[in-house]
Amino acid sequence: MLKKLAVLSIWFILTPPIILLSAFIITQPKVTASDQSSFQAVEITPSSFENTIDGQVLGVEIEDTRPLIVSNFLKGTPLESYSQQIVETSDKYNIDYRLIPAIAMKESQGGLAIDQSTHNAWGFENGKTVFTSWDTAIESVGKTLKTKYVERGLTTPEEIMTIYAPPQLLTGGKWARDINFFFSQMETL
């Protein structure tokens, strides 16, 4: 008896909306083949609609995610806004795009632990080098990594460390391990 009452209650609850929905569908005008000829094809382009929410671009394919990866890695540092330039400089000198930001993070927490006026986040000459801007620093670092390391066959953090941070050889290669750790962080961002 209780089951019959439950089924009857459900029927009374669901039937009115189903009948209303059916009536709505039945009363809608039908589109015939002759009506379809009056429709125009509309090409939808990115400019056809607003594709931003709070400054974020939606529906845009990003072909090269490396600047975004570097930006996320350097978030909150003086170098964050230079991520595109870091990647472009790395490409220009044919070096791993993660090398410039990884060394900056190792040597100065991405530029946070230095006198900002030096723009020397990479610890060049034990921090004595002064660059005129972040732009010139990134360019100089990229060029130096290419000419003094990569062109000499030193491409891995372990190989670069032998010249870039030779005292680290005595500590078991901590510099290279840290650079590799930062590389892995950029792989997972």
N, C-alpha and C positions, 0 to 999 in steps of 0.2 A: 504494500500500500504506500509506504514511504517513497519507494522508487518511482511509482507512478506519479505521485505528487511532485517529485523533483523534476521529472521529465516534462510534466505539464507546465511547471513554472518556467523552465528554460524555454519551452515553446512559446509561451506568452511574452517572454522577454525578447526573444530573437525575431519573432515573426514580424512585428511592425517595422523594424528597420529594414528587413529584407524586402518587404512589400514596397516601402518608400523608395529604396534604391532601384528596384525593378521598374517602378513607375517612372522614375527619373530617366533611366536608360531608354525605355520605350519611347518617351516623348521627345528625345533628342533628334534633331534633323539628321537625315542620312546624307552622306556625301556620295554622289554618283560619279560615274566616269566623266560625264559632261561637266560636272562642277570642278573636277580636278584640273581641267585645262585653264581655269581662271587663277589657279595658284601660281605664284612666281617662286622660282628657286632663289634662295637667299644665301649668299656666301658669307660664312661667319669667319671673321678675321679677329686677331687679338684686339684690334681697335674697335670692334663691333660692340664690345661690352666693357664695362669697368672691371678690371681684374686685380684690384688691390683691396686689402683689408688692413687697416692700421699700418700702411706702408709696406706690407708684404705683397710681393707679386705672386699671383696665382695663375696656374695654367701656362707657365712659361717653362719650357724645357731648358735645363742648364746642361750645356755640353761638356764643360770643364768644371768639375766640382773641386778641383784642387784649391782655388782661392778661398772657397767656403771652408774647406777643411783647415787651411792655414789660419783663417780668421777665427774659427772656433777654437783652435789650439792656442792662439795668442790672445784670446778674449781677456779684456781688462788690462792689456799691456800697451805701451806706447806704439808698438809695432802692429797692432791689430788692424788698423786702417791701411796698412801698407801690404796687405796680403796679396793683392793682385800684382803689385810690383815685384814682390818676392818671387812669385811663380814665374812671371815674365822674365825676370833676371836669371832665374834658374834655367829656364828654357834657352835663353840667349847664350849662356855659357855651358849648356848641356850638362848640368849637374842635377842631382836628385833634389826635387823641389822641397823636400823635408829638411835638407841639410842646413840651410840658412836659419830657419826658425828654431830648429833643434839646438844649434850651437848658441843662439841668442838666449834661449831658455836656460841652457846649462850654465852659461857664463854670467847671466845677469837677470834671470827670471823675466826674460823678454824685454829687458830695458828698465825694469822697475828698480833694480838694485844698483843703479849707476847715477852719476850726475847727468841729468837729462841733456844738458848743454853739450856734452861730448858726443852724443849719438853713437856711442861705442858699446852696443849691447853684446858684442862678440868677444870682448876682452883683448882686442888687438894690442900687441906690445904690452901685455899685462895691464891693459886698461889705459895706457898712456896716449894712445892715438885719439885725436879729436877730429871728428868729421863735422863738416859744416851743416849737414842736415841728414835726416833719415834717408832721404832719396840718394844722396851721394854715398852714404854709408852702405846701403844695400847694394848699390852698384859696385863699390869697391870690394866689398866682401865677396860678392859673386865672382868678380874678376880674379881676386886673389885665390879663392878656392879652386878656380879653373887652372890658373897658371902655376901655382905653387904646389898643388896637390894632384888634381885629376890628370893633368897633362903628364905628370910624373908617375902615373899608374896607381896613385893612392886614392882609392875610391870608397873604401869602407871606413866606418868610424874607427876601427882598430888600426887601419893603415894611416889614416889622417892623424890620429892621436900621436903617432911617433914623432911628428914634427910640430903639430899644433899644441900639444900638451905633453911633452916628453916626461915631465916628472910623474905623470899618471902611470907610466910603465912600472914605477916602483910600488904603486898601490894596487897592482893587479889589474889595471886597465879600467878603473872606475869611470873615467871620462867617456870612453867608448861604450861602456854598458849604459851609462845615462843617455847618451845620444841614441843608442838603439832603443832604449825605453821610450824616448820621445818620438822616435820613428813609429813605434808600435801604437802610440797614442793617436798619431795622425792617421793610421790605417783604420782605426775603429771609429773615428768621428763621423 
